[in-house]
Amino acid sequence: MSIRMRAKEQSGLVTVKALVKHPMETGQRKAKDGSLVPAHFIQQITAKANGEVVLEAQWSPAVSKNPYLAFQYDGKKGDTIEIAMIDNEGKTFDGKGKVK
């Protein structure tokens, strides 16, 4: 699981685009042998700019595999962006970048 992120500022507004590599299993799909594939999905997302929270979200199993996340906030070039995620198995992963 990983996060690829880009952040760009234009006229005081920063647009953050992130591609998250995650299986996002709903728990309803069946494997080839007929057994259910266990649920495995991102539950909690927190995005910070220079240590200040700019986005908090909760996702459900209904989000697609390898989801795309985009959001905007008032910021400037050089800001440090951090995105942290927790899935339903308790695994955490994060990404960090600078605004261009």
SVG drawing of the C-alpha trace seen along z (x, -y; Angstrom):
<svg xmlns="http://www.w3.org/2000/svg" viewBox="-21 -34 30 58">
<polyline fill="none" stroke="black" stroke-width="0.4" points="0.0,0.0 1.4,-3.4 0.4,-6.9 1.6,-8.9 0.9,-12.5 1.2,-15.8 0.4,-19.3 0.3,-22.5 -0.5,-26.1 -2.3,-28.6 -3.6,-31.9 -3.3,-30.9 -5.3,-27.7 -3.4,-24.4 -4.8,-21.4 -3.6,-18.0 -4.0,-14.9 -3.2,-11.5 -3.3,-8.0 -3.6,-5.3 -2.5,-1.7 -4.8,0.4 -7.0,3.5 -10.2,2.0 -12.0,5.3 -15.7,5.1 -15.9,8.5 -18.6,9.5 -16.5,10.8 -16.0,14.5 -12.6,16.1 -12.2,18.8 -12.9,21.5 -16.2,19.9 -15.1,18.5 -15.6,14.8 -12.6,12.5 -12.2,10.8 -13.0,7.1 -9.9,4.9 -10.5,1.2 -9.3,-2.3 -11.3,-3.7 -9.7,-6.9 -7.8,-9.6 -6.1,-12.7 -4.3,-15.3 -2.2,-18.0 -0.5,-21.1 2.5,-22.3 1.1,-20.2 -2.4,-21.7 -5.3,-19.4 -6.9,-20.4 -8.9,-17.2 -10.4,-14.4 -12.4,-11.7 -13.9,-8.3 -14.2,-5.8 -16.3,-2.6 -15.9,0.6 -17.8,-1.0 -14.7,-2.9 -12.9,-1.4 -9.6,0.4 -6.6,-1.9 -8.7,-5.0 -7.9,-8.6 -8.2,-11.4 -8.3,-15.1 -8.9,-18.1 -8.1,-21.9 -7.1,-24.2 -5.8,-27.8 -2.0,-27.5 1.3,-28.4 4.2,-26.9 6.6,-25.1 3.9,-23.9 4.6,-20.4 1.7,-18.0 1.2,-14.8 -1.5,-12.3 -2.0,-9.4 -4.4,-6.5 -5.6,-3.6 -7.4,-0.6 -9.8,1.8 -7.0,4.2 -5.2,1.4 -2.4,1.0 -1.2,-2.6 0.5,-4.2 1.3,-7.7 2.8,-10.0 4.6,-13.3 5.3,-16.0 5.9,-19.6 3.6,-22.0 5.1,-23.2"/>
</svg>
